[in-house]
Amino acid sequence: MAKRKNDNLNMGEALQEFIKENQLQKGMDKVDVREAWSNLMGNGVSNYTTAVELRSDTLFVSLSSSVLREELSLGKSKIITMLNEELGRDLVKKLVLR
């Protein structure tokens, strides 16, 4: 790790710097998106979610229920907005339910 500019960094700042220096943000985004999906959708939807994968700015969500997939597809834009609010930035531009 490169020398720190300031020895008084708090743990959060130090972690952010480490993530940035080691180009780990994409991996962190993938974890954050999975967490956000789970938090927003709750146990009901999470139980039917088999995979959540972020590729570029598209979120692919695999669901084991076709009925649930249809229901959620009606509110895709609202789900994208809620996910981005939960994440604190515009990370997801497109949602693909399968």
Biopython code that builds the backbone (N, CA, C, O; Angstrom):
import numpy as np
from Bio.PDB.StructureBuilder import StructureBuilder

atoms = [
    (1, "MET", "N", (0.846, -1.182, 0.000)),
    (1, "MET", "CA", (0.000, 0.000, 0.000)),
    (1, "MET", "C", (0.891, 1.245, 0.000)),
    (1, "MET", "O", (1.889, 1.295, 0.719)),
    (2, "ALA", "N", (0.542, 2.215, -0.780)),
    (2, "ALA", "CA", (1.320, 3.448, -0.865)),
    (2, "ALA", "C", (1.279, 4.183, 0.466)),
    (2, "ALA", "O", (0.400, 3.947, 1.295)),
    (3, "LYS", "N", (2.237, 5.068, 0.656)),
    (3, "LYS", "CA", (2.266, 5.864, 1.881)),
    (3, "LYS", "C", (0.992, 6.684, 1.997)),
    (3, "LYS", "O", (0.506, 7.247, 1.016)),
    (4, "ARG", "N", (0.474, 6.740, 3.181)),
    (4, "ARG", "CA", (-0.727, 7.528, 3.402)),
    (4, "ARG", "C", (-0.391, 9.004, 3.402)),
    (4, "ARG", "O", (0.652, 9.429, 3.900)),
    (5, "LYS", "N", (-1.291, 9.765, 2.837)),
    (5, "LYS", "CA", (-1.094, 11.216, 2.809)),
    (5, "LYS", "C", (-1.296, 11.805, 4.203)),
    (5, "LYS", "O", (-0.688, 12.813, 4.564)),
    (6, "ASN", "N", (-2.154, 11.162, 4.968)),
    (6, "ASN", "CA", (-2.506, 11.691, 6.270)),
    (6, "ASN", "C", (-2.565, 10.525, 7.254)),
    (6, "ASN", "O", (-3.308, 9.568, 7.034)),
    (7, "ASP", "N", (-1.803, 10.594, 8.315)),
    (7, "ASP", "CA", (-1.782, 9.501, 9.284)),
    (7, "ASP", "C", (-3.025, 9.454, 10.165)),
    (7, "ASP", "O", (-3.183, 8.532, 10.964)),
    (8, "ASN", "N", (-3.904, 10.437, 10.026)),
    (8, "ASN", "CA", (-5.101, 10.495, 10.859)),
    (8, "ASN", "C", (-6.361, 10.020, 10.132)),
    (8, "ASN", "O", (-7.465, 10.442, 10.475)),
    (9, "LEU", "N", (-6.209, 9.156, 9.141)),
    (9, "LEU", "CA", (-7.373, 8.618, 8.447)),
    (9, "LEU", "C", (-8.173, 7.740, 9.400)),
    (9, "LEU", "O", (-7.602, 6.986, 10.188)),
    (10, "ASN", "N", (-9.498, 7.840, 9.323)),
    (10, "ASN", "CA", (-10.276, 6.907, 10.127)),
    (10, "ASN", "C", (-10.360, 5.585, 9.376)),
    (10, "ASN", "O", (-9.951, 5.507, 8.218)),
    (11, "MET", "N", (-10.876, 4.562, 10.012)),
    (11, "MET", "CA", (-10.905, 3.228, 9.416)),
    (11, "MET", "C", (-11.662, 3.221, 8.088)),
    (11, "MET", "O", (-11.208, 2.592, 7.132)),
    (12, "GLY", "N", (-12.792, 3.898, 8.007)),
    (12, "GLY", "CA", (-13.583, 3.953, 6.778)),
    (12, "GLY", "C", (-12.818, 4.582, 5.629)),
    (12, "GLY", "O", (-12.843, 4.084, 4.504)),
    (13, "GLU", "N", (-12.139, 5.678, 5.922)),
    (13, "GLU", "CA", (-11.353, 6.361, 4.886)),
    (13, "GLU", "C", (-10.196, 5.484, 4.426)),
    (13, "GLU", "O", (-9.906, 5.403, 3.232)),
    (14, "ALA", "N", (-9.536, 4.826, 5.377)),
    (14, "ALA", "CA", (-8.408, 3.950, 5.046)),
    (14, "ALA", "C", (-8.883, 2.795, 4.167)),
    (14, "ALA", "O", (-8.206, 2.414, 3.211)),
    (15, "LEU", "N", (-10.045, 2.243, 4.495)),
    (15, "LEU", "CA", (-10.599, 1.141, 3.711)),
    (15, "LEU", "C", (-10.951, 1.601, 2.299)),
    (15, "LEU", "O", (-10.678, 0.899, 1.325)),
    (16, "GLN", "N", (-11.560, 2.786, 2.190)),
    (16, "GLN", "CA", (-11.901, 3.328, 0.868)),
    (16, "GLN", "C", (-10.645, 3.530, 0.023)),
    (16, "GLN", "O", (-10.632, 3.235, -1.172)),
    (17, "GLU", "N", (-9.591, 4.037, 0.660)),
    (17, "GLU", "CA", (-8.330, 4.266, -0.043)),
    (17, "GLU", "C", (-7.734, 2.943, -0.522)),
    (17, "GLU", "O", (-7.240, 2.843, -1.645)),
    (18, "PHE", "N", (-7.787, 1.931, 0.343)),
    (18, "PHE", "CA", (-7.279, 0.602, -0.014)),
    (18, "PHE", "C", (-8.062, 0.031, -1.202)),
    (18, "PHE", "O", (-7.476, -0.515, -2.137)),
    (19, "ILE", "N", (-9.371, 0.161, -1.154)),
    (19, "ILE", "CA", (-10.232, -0.343, -2.236)),
    (19, "ILE", "C", (-9.895, 0.359, -3.545)),
    (19, "ILE", "O", (-9.790, -0.276, -4.595)),
    (20, "LYS", "N", (-9.727, 1.674, -3.471)),
    (20, "LYS", "CA", (-9.416, 2.456, -4.667)),
    (20, "LYS", "C", (-8.047, 2.080, -5.241)),
    (20, "LYS", "O", (-7.909, 1.852, -6.443)),
    (21, "GLU", "N", (-7.041, 2.019, -4.369)),
    (21, "GLU", "CA", (-5.676, 1.718, -4.810)),
    (21, "GLU", "C", (-5.556, 0.328, -5.423)),
    (21, "GLU", "O", (-4.750, 0.112, -6.328)),
    (22, "ASN", "N", (-6.353, -0.607, -4.933)),
    (22, "ASN", "CA", (-6.258, -1.983, -5.408)),
    (22, "ASN", "C", (-7.343, -2.332, -6.431)),
    (22, "ASN", "O", (-7.530, -3.496, -6.787)),
    (23, "GLN", "N", (-8.046, -1.311, -6.889)),
    (23, "GLN", "CA", (-9.079, -1.452, -7.922)),
    (23, "GLN", "C", (-10.093, -2.545, -7.580)),
    (23, "GLN", "O", (-10.400, -3.406, -8.404)),
    (24, "LEU", "N", (-10.599, -2.493, -6.367)),
    (24, "LEU", "CA", (-11.556, -3.484, -5.888)),
    (24, "LEU", "C", (-13.000, -2.982, -5.925)),
    (24, "LEU", "O", (-13.908, -3.697, -5.502)),
    (25, "GLN", "N", (-13.229, -1.753, -6.427)),
    (25, "GLN", "CA", (-14.563, -1.162, -6.353)),
    (25, "GLN", "C", (-15.624, -1.979, -7.079)),
    (25, "GLN", "O", (-16.748, -2.105, -6.593)),
    (26, "LYS", "N", (-15.275, -2.542, -8.250)),
    (26, "LYS", "CA", (-16.262, -3.343, -8.988)),
    (26, "LYS", "C", (-16.728, -4.538, -8.169)),
    (26, "LYS", "O", (-17.914, -4.865, -8.151)),
    (27, "GLY", "N", (-15.791, -5.182, -7.496)),
    (27, "GLY", "CA", (-16.142, -6.314, -6.640)),
    (27, "GLY", "C", (-16.999, -5.883, -5.469)),
    (27, "GLY", "O", (-17.952, -6.570, -5.102)),
    (28, "MET", "N", (-16.664, -4.751, -4.885)),
    (28, "MET", "CA", (-17.445, -4.221, -3.771)),
    (28, "MET", "C", (-18.852, -3.863, -4.231)),
    (28, "MET", "O", (-19.824, -4.104, -3.515)),
    (29, "ASP", "N", (-18.960, -3.280, -5.442)),
    (29, "ASP", "CA", (-20.271, -2.922, -5.996)),
    (29, "ASP", "C", (-21.152, -4.163, -6.118)),
    (29, "ASP", "O", (-22.343, -4.116, -5.811)),
    (30, "LYS", "N", (-20.568, -5.265, -6.565)),
    (30, "LYS", "CA", (-21.334, -6.510, -6.730)),
    (30, "LYS", "C", (-21.878, -6.998, -5.397)),
    (30, "LYS", "O", (-23.021, -7.446, -5.312)),
    (31, "VAL", "N", (-21.063, -6.911, -4.363)),
    (31, "VAL", "CA", (-21.497, -7.312, -3.023)),
    (31, "VAL", "C", (-22.560, -6.348, -2.512)),
    (31, "VAL", "O", (-23.569, -6.775, -1.950)),
    (32, "ASP", "N", (-22.337, -5.045, -2.704)),
    (32, "ASP", "CA", (-23.280, -4.031, -2.235)),
    (32, "ASP", "C", (-24.644, -4.185, -2.901)),
    (32, "ASP", "O", (-25.675, -4.026, -2.248)),
    (33, "VAL", "N", (-24.654, -4.494, -4.194)),
    (33, "VAL", "CA", (-25.914, -4.645, -4.920)),
    (33, "VAL", "C", (-26.686, -5.849, -4.393)),
    (33, "VAL", "O", (-27.901, -5.774, -4.212)),
    (34, "ARG", "N", (-25.996, -6.955, -4.146)),
    (34, "ARG", "CA", (-26.673, -8.144, -3.592)),
    (34, "ARG", "C", (-27.310, -7.814, -2.250)),
    (34, "ARG", "O", (-28.444, -8.205, -1.973)),
    (35, "GLU", "N", (-26.568, -7.093, -1.424)),
    (35, "GLU", "CA", (-27.053, -6.706, -0.105)),
    (35, "GLU", "C", (-28.262, -5.778, -0.227)),
    (35, "GLU", "O", (-29.252, -5.940, 0.485)),
    (36, "ALA", "N", (-28.172, -4.803, -1.136)),
    (36, "ALA", "CA", (-29.261, -3.851, -1.343)),
    (36, "ALA", "C", (-30.519, -4.578, -1.824)),
    (36, "ALA", "O", (-31.618, -4.282, -1.355)),
    (37, "TRP", "N", (-30.367, -5.527, -2.756)),
    (37, "TRP", "CA", (-31.507, -6.301, -3.265)),
    (37, "TRP", "C", (-32.185, -7.029, -2.100)),
    (37, "TRP", "O", (-33.407, -6.986, -1.954)),
    (38, "SER", "N", (-31.383, -7.688, -1.285)),
    (38, "SER", "CA", (-31.907, -8.446, -0.150)),
    (38, "SER", "C", (-32.617, -7.536, 0.848)),
    (38, "SER", "O", (-33.699, -7.867, 1.332)),
    (39, "ASN", "N", (-32.002, -6.379, 1.159)),
    (39, "ASN", "CA", (-32.595, -5.432, 2.112)),
    (39, "ASN", "C", (-33.915, -4.878, 1.608)),
    (39, "ASN", "O", (-34.892, -4.807, 2.354)),
    (40, "LEU", "N", (-33.945, -4.484, 0.340)),
    (40, "LEU", "CA", (-35.139, -3.854, -0.214)),
    (40, "LEU", "C", (-36.276, -4.839, -0.431)),
    (40, "LEU", "O", (-37.436, -4.516, -0.175)),
    (41, "MET", "N", (-35.956, -6.025, -0.896)),
    (41, "MET", "CA", (-36.990, -6.984, -1.273)),
    (41, "MET", "C", (-37.505, -7.817, -0.105)),
    (41, "MET", "O", (-38.596, -8.382, -0.172)),
    (42, "GLY", "N", (-36.730, -7.891, 0.946)),
    (42, "GLY", "CA", (-37.163, -8.658, 2.112)),
    (42, "GLY", "C", (-37.093, -10.159, 1.894)),
    (42, "GLY", "O", (-36.708, -10.625, 0.822)),
    (43, "ASN", "N", (-37.470, -10.912, 2.924)),
    (43, "ASN", "CA", (-37.366, -12.371, 2.893)),
    (43, "ASN", "C", (-38.248, -13.014, 1.837)),
    (43, "ASN", "O", (-37.852, -13.999, 1.214)),
    (44, "GLY", "N", (-39.437, -12.470, 1.630)),
    (44, "GLY", "CA", (-40.367, -13.055, 0.668)),
    (44, "GLY", "C", (-39.757, -13.206, -0.710)),
    (44, "GLY", "O", (-39.796, -14.287, -1.298)),
    (45, "VAL", "N", (-39.193, -12.126, -1.226)),
    (45, "VAL", "CA", (-38.580, -12.157, -2.555)),
    (45, "VAL", "C", (-37.220, -12.847, -2.500)),
    (45, "VAL", "O", (-36.858, -13.582, -3.418)),
    (46, "SER", "N", (-36.476, -12.615, -1.439)),
    (46, "SER", "CA", (-35.139, -13.221, -1.310)),
    (46, "SER", "C", (-35.198, -14.743, -1.350)),
    (46, "SER", "O", (-34.288, -15.388, -1.870)),
    (47, "ASN", "N", (-36.266, -15.318, -0.804)),
    (47, "ASN", "CA", (-36.417, -16.772, -0.817)),
    (47, "ASN", "C", (-36.539, -17.325, -2.232)),
    (47, "ASN", "O", (-36.167, -18.471, -2.485)),
    (48, "TYR", "N", (-37.056, -16.520, -3.152)),
    (48, "TYR", "CA", (-37.218, -16.946, -4.547)),
    (48, "TYR", "C", (-36.085, -16.450, -5.452)),
    (48, "TYR", "O", (-36.081, -16.732, -6.650)),
    (49, "THR", "N", (-35.135, -15.719, -4.887)),
    (49, "THR", "CA", (-34.011, -15.199, -5.658)),
    (49, "THR", "C", (-32.896, -16.234, -5.666)),
    (49, "THR", "O", (-32.382, -16.615, -4.614)),
    (50, "THR", "N", (-32.525, -16.685, -6.862)),
    (50, "THR", "CA", (-31.466, -17.700, -6.949)),
    (50, "THR", "C", (-30.120, -17.092, -7.294)),
    (50, "THR", "O", (-29.088, -17.690, -6.990)),
    (51, "ALA", "N", (-30.095, -15.909, -7.926)),
    (51, "ALA", "CA", (-28.826, -15.251, -8.252)),
    (51, "ALA", "C", (-29.043, -13.763, -8.473)),
    (51, "ALA", "O", (-30.057, -13.345, -9.031)),
    (52, "VAL", "N", (-28.071, -12.968, -8.027)),
    (52, "VAL", "CA", (-28.058, -11.527, -8.264)),
    (52, "VAL", "C", (-26.665, -11.200, -8.779)),
    (52, "VAL", "O", (-25.671, -11.390, -8.079)),
    (53, "GLU", "N", (-26.604, -10.702, -10.016)),
    (53, "GLU", "CA", (-25.301, -10.446, -10.622)),
    (53, "GLU", "C", (-25.290, -9.091, -11.317)),
    (53, "GLU", "O", (-26.163, -8.789, -12.131)),
    (54, "LEU", "N", (-24.298, -8.286, -10.988)),
    (54, "LEU", "CA", (-24.127, -6.978, -11.609)),
    (54, "LEU", "C", (-23.066, -7.091, -12.692)),
    (54, "LEU", "O", (-21.926, -7.467, -12.418)),
    (55, "ARG", "N", (-23.444, -6.763, -13.922)),
    (55, "ARG", "CA", (-22.490, -6.718, -15.029)),
    (55, "ARG", "C", (-22.577, -5.337, -15.643)),
    (55, "ARG", "O", (-23.610, -4.956, -16.194)),
    (56, "SER", "N", (-21.495, -4.592, -15.546)),
    (56, "SER", "CA", (-21.454, -3.203, -15.995)),
    (56, "SER", "C", (-22.530, -2.446, -15.220)),
    (56, "SER", "O", (-22.459, -2.386, -13.993)),
    (57, "ASP", "N", (-23.524, -1.866, -15.896)),
    (57, "ASP", "CA", (-24.584, -1.145, -15.180)),
    (57, "ASP", "C", (-25.919, -1.896, -15.252)),
    (57, "ASP", "O", (-26.977, -1.312, -15.021)),
    (58, "THR", "N", (-25.860, -3.196, -15.574)),
    (58, "THR", "CA", (-27.067, -4.007, -15.673)),
    (58, "THR", "C", (-27.095, -5.034, -14.545)),
    (58, "THR", "O", (-26.121, -5.753, -14.322)),
    (59, "LEU", "N", (-28.220, -5.094, -13.838)),
    (59, "LEU", "CA", (-28.394, -6.057, -12.757)),
    (59, "LEU", "C", (-29.238, -7.218, -13.269)),
    (59, "LEU", "O", (-30.373, -7.030, -13.706)),
    (60, "PHE", "N", (-28.667, -8.421, -13.208)),
    (60, "PHE", "CA", (-29.377, -9.634, -13.611)),
    (60, "PHE", "C", (-29.833, -10.344, -12.340)),
    (60, "PHE", "O", (-29.021, -10.664, -11.472)),
    (61, "VAL", "N", (-31.136, -10.588, -12.240)),
    (61, "VAL", "CA", (-31.681, -11.273, -11.075)),
    (61, "VAL", "C", (-32.414, -12.521, -11.547)),
    (61, "VAL", "O", (-33.339, -12.439, -12.355)),
    (62, "SER", "N", (-31.998, -13.668, -11.040)),
    (62, "SER", "CA", (-32.670, -14.926, -11.362)),
    (62, "SER", "C", (-33.650, -15.257, -10.257)),
    (62, "SER", "O", (-33.306, -15.253, -9.075)),
    (63, "LEU", "N", (-34.882, -15.546, -10.664)),
    (63, "LEU", "CA", (-35.945, -15.862, -9.713)),
    (63, "LEU", "C", (-36.506, -17.244, -10.018)),
    (63, "LEU", "O", (-36.611, -17.636, -11.180)),
    (64, "SER", "N", (-36.866, -17.978, -8.971)),
    (64, "SER", "CA", (-37.396, -19.326, -9.165)),
    (64, "SER", "C", (-38.915, -19.330, -9.345)),
    (64, "SER", "O", (-39.509, -20.392, -9.533)),
    (65, "SER", "N", (-39.546, -18.162, -9.289)),
    (65, "SER", "CA", (-41.000, -18.063, -9.444)),
    (65, "SER", "C", (-41.349, -17.184, -10.639)),
    (65, "SER", "O", (-41.018, -15.998, -10.666)),
    (66, "SER", "N", (-42.020, -17.772, -11.627)),
    (66, "SER", "CA", (-42.414, -17.003, -12.811)),
    (66, "SER", "C", (-43.477, -15.959, -12.456)),
    (66, "SER", "O", (-43.513, -14.883, -13.051)),
    (67, "VAL", "N", (-44.333, -16.272, -11.496)),
    (67, "VAL", "CA", (-45.370, -15.324, -11.065)),
    (67, "VAL", "C", (-44.716, -14.092, -10.433)),
    (67, "VAL", "O", (-45.092, -12.959, -10.732)),
    (68, "LEU", "N", (-43.747, -14.324, -9.569)),
    (68, "LEU", "CA", (-43.028, -13.230, -8.920)),
    (68, "LEU", "C", (-42.263, -12.404, -9.958)),
    (68, "LEU", "O", (-42.237, -11.175, -9.886)),
    (69, "ARG", "N", (-41.646, -13.083, -10.915)),
    (69, "ARG", "CA", (-40.908, -12.397, -11.977)),
    (69, "ARG", "C", (-41.834, -11.442, -12.734)),
    (69, "ARG", "O", (-41.448, -10.308, -13.021)),
    (70, "GLU", "N", (-43.035, -11.883, -13.055)),
    (70, "GLU", "CA", (-44.023, -11.039, -13.747)),
    (70, "GLU", "C", (-44.406, -9.840, -12.887)),
    (70, "GLU", "O", (-44.461, -8.710, -13.372)),
    (71, "GLU", "N", (-44.669, -10.094, -11.613)),
    (71, "GLU", "CA", (-45.046, -9.014, -10.688)),
    (71, "GLU", "C", (-43.955, -7.950, -10.603)),
    (71, "GLU", "O", (-44.230, -6.754, -10.702)),
    (72, "LEU", "N", (-42.714, -8.402, -10.418)),
    (72, "LEU", "CA", (-41.597, -7.465, -10.266)),
    (72, "LEU", "C", (-41.303, -6.724, -11.567)),
    (72, "LEU", "O", (-40.853, -5.579, -11.538)),
    (73, "SER", "N", (-41.552, -7.364, -12.704)),
    (73, "SER", "CA", (-41.244, -6.717, -13.988)),
    (73, "SER", "C", (-42.129, -5.490, -14.220)),
    (73, "SER", "O", (-41.766, -4.595, -14.983)),
    (74, "LEU", "N", (-43.281, -5.452, -13.566)),
    (74, "LEU", "CA", (-44.176, -4.298, -13.693)),
    (74, "LEU", "C", (-43.593, -3.050, -13.023)),
    (74, "LEU", "O", (-43.932, -1.928, -13.400)),
    (75, "GLY", "N", (-42.718, -3.244, -12.032)),
    (75, "GLY", "CA", (-42.160, -2.108, -11.302)),
    (75, "GLY", "C", (-40.656, -1.963, -11.452)),
    (75, "GLY", "O", (-39.986, -1.492, -10.533)),
    (76, "LYS", "N", (-40.116, -2.363, -12.603)),
    (76, "LYS", "CA", (-38.651, -2.347, -12.801)),
    (76, "LYS", "C", (-38.028, -0.984, -12.533)),
    (76, "LYS", "O", (-37.035, -0.890, -11.811)),
    (77, "SER", "N", (-38.604, 0.082, -13.110)),
    (77, "SER", "CA", (-37.983, 1.407, -12.949)),
    (77, "SER", "C", (-37.995, 1.848, -11.482)),
    (77, "SER", "O", (-37.052, 2.487, -11.017)),
    (78, "LYS", "N", (-39.062, 1.507, -10.757)),
    (78, "LYS", "CA", (-39.120, 1.861, -9.339)),
    (78, "LYS", "C", (-38.077, 1.064, -8.553)),
    (78, "LYS", "O", (-37.444, 1.599, -7.643)),
    (79, "ILE", "N", (-37.899, -0.210, -8.903)),
    (79, "ILE", "CA", (-36.900, -1.054, -8.228)),
    (79, "ILE", "C", (-35.500, -0.497, -8.466)),
    (79, "ILE", "O", (-34.689, -0.442, -7.543)),
    (80, "ILE", "N", (-35.213, -0.082, -9.705)),
    (80, "ILE", "CA", (-33.896, 0.494, -10.035)),
    (80, "ILE", "C", (-33.657, 1.751, -9.200)),
    (80, "ILE", "O", (-32.577, 1.933, -8.639)),
    (81, "THR", "N", (-34.674, 2.620, -9.120)),
    (81, "THR", "CA", (-34.560, 3.851, -8.333)),
    (81, "THR", "C", (-34.300, 3.536, -6.862)),
    (81, "THR", "O", (-33.436, 4.149, -6.234)),
    (82, "MET", "N", (-35.047, 2.585, -6.321)),
    (82, "MET", "CA", (-34.886, 2.220, -4.911)),
    (82, "MET", "C", (-33.499, 1.615, -4.643)),
    (82, "MET", "O", (-32.876, 1.907, -3.623)),
    (83, "LEU", "N", (-33.028, 0.775, -5.562)),
    (83, "LEU", "CA", (-31.689, 0.178, -5.405)),
    (83, "LEU", "C", (-30.614, 1.257, -5.399)),
    (83, "LEU", "O", (-29.720, 1.243, -4.553)),
    (84, "ASN", "N", (-30.698, 2.190, -6.340)),
    (84, "ASN", "CA", (-29.697, 3.257, -6.419)),
    (84, "ASN", "C", (-29.741, 4.158, -5.192)),
    (84, "ASN", "O", (-28.702, 4.628, -4.729)),
    (85, "GLU", "N", (-30.941, 4.403, -4.660)),
    (85, "GLU", "CA", (-31.053, 5.191, -3.425)),
    (85, "GLU", "C", (-30.395, 4.449, -2.266)),
    (85, "GLU", "O", (-29.684, 5.044, -1.456)),
    (86, "GLU", "N", (-30.642, 3.147, -2.201)),
    (86, "GLU", "CA", (-30.048, 2.312, -1.140)),
    (86, "GLU", "C", (-28.525, 2.308, -1.251)),
    (86, "GLU", "O", (-27.825, 2.332, -0.239)),
    (87, "LEU", "N", (-28.013, 2.277, -2.485)),
    (87, "LEU", "CA", (-26.572, 2.234, -2.724)),
    (87, "LEU", "C", (-25.925, 3.611, -2.582)),
    (87, "LEU", "O", (-24.713, 3.711, -2.386)),
    (88, "GLY", "N", (-26.720, 4.660, -2.677)),
    (88, "GLY", "CA", (-26.198, 6.015, -2.538)),
    (88, "GLY", "C", (-25.583, 6.567, -3.812)),
    (88, "GLY", "O", (-24.942, 7.618, -3.786)),
    (89, "ARG", "N", (-25.771, 5.869, -4.932)),
    (89, "ARG", "CA", (-25.298, 6.380, -6.221)),
    (89, "ARG", "C", (-25.959, 5.603, -7.359)),
    (89, "ARG", "O", (-26.515, 4.526, -7.145)),
    (90, "ASP", "N", (-25.893, 6.155, -8.562)),
    (90, "ASP", "CA", (-26.512, 5.516, -9.726)),
    (90, "ASP", "C", (-25.616, 4.422, -10.268)),
    (90, "ASP", "O", (-24.786, 4.659, -11.146)),
    (91, "LEU", "N", (-25.788, 3.242, -9.746)),
    (91, "LEU", "CA", (-24.972, 2.104, -10.132)),
    (91, "LEU", "C", (-25.719, 1.209, -11.113)),
    (91, "LEU", "O", (-25.119, 0.654, -12.034)),
    (92, "VAL", "N", (-27.031, 1.068, -10.914)),
    (92, "VAL", "CA", (-27.861, 0.198, -11.742)),
    (92, "VAL", "C", (-28.670, 1.039, -12.718)),
    (92, "VAL", "O", (-29.423, 1.923, -12.311)),
    (93, "LYS", "N", (-28.510, 0.760, -14.010)),
    (93, "LYS", "CA", (-29.259, 1.486, -15.040)),
    (93, "LYS", "C", (-30.351, 0.601, -15.639)),
    (93, "LYS", "O", (-31.382, 1.091, -16.101)),
    (94, "LYS", "N", (-30.108, -0.711, -15.625)),
    (94, "LYS", "CA", (-31.033, -1.647, -16.249)),
    (94, "LYS", "C", (-31.202, -2.869, -15.353)),
    (94, "LYS", "O", (-30.251, -3.318, -14.713)),
    (95, "LEU", "N", (-32.424, -3.404, -15.314)),
    (95, "LEU", "CA", (-32.726, -4.580, -14.511)),
    (95, "LEU", "C", (-33.271, -5.677, -15.418)),
    (95, "LEU", "O", (-34.240, -5.465, -16.148)),
    (96, "VAL", "N", (-32.645, -6.849, -15.367)),
    (96, "VAL", "CA", (-33.092, -7.993, -16.158)),
    (96, "VAL", "C", (-33.517, -9.090, -15.193)),
    (96, "VAL", "O", (-32.708, -9.609, -14.424)),
    (97, "LEU", "N", (-34.810, -9.436, -15.247)),
    (97, "LEU", "CA", (-35.345, -10.499, -14.402)),
    (97, "LEU", "C", (-35.447, -11.761, -15.231)),
    (97, "LEU", "O", (-36.003, -11.755, -16.329)),
    (98, "ARG", "N", (-34.904, -12.843, -14.697)),
    (98, "ARG", "CA", (-34.982, -14.099, -15.453)),
    (98, "ARG", "C", (-35.244, -15.271, -14.547)),
    (98, "ARG", "O", (-35.340, -16.405, -15.016)),
]
sb = StructureBuilder()
sb.init_structure("model")
sb.init_model(0)
sb.init_chain("A")
sb.init_seg("    ")
for serial, (resi, resn, name, xyz) in enumerate(atoms, 1):
    if name == "N":
        sb.init_residue(resn, " ", resi, " ")
    sb.init_atom(name, np.array(xyz, "f"), 0.0, 1.0, " ", f" {name:<3s}", serial, name[0])
structure = sb.get_structure()
